[in-house]
């Protein structure tokens, strides 16, 4: 499965979250590190959902870049 991930630059690092998985977040110091960290966070989040007997949601969110 592929989930949409939003990566944001903050004043001191990068943060990422997954709109389809509330509470699934990560922070890192570089764009490269945040990609791996959020991938690990998604796997951990889904494992916890499965162990807890929760239904894993299908990916629904998508992203587009809009030029203005």
Secondary structure, 3 states (H helix, E strand, C coil): CCCCCEEEECCCCEEEECCCCCCCEEEECCHHHHHHHHHHHHHHHHHHHHHCCCCCCCCCCCCCCCCC
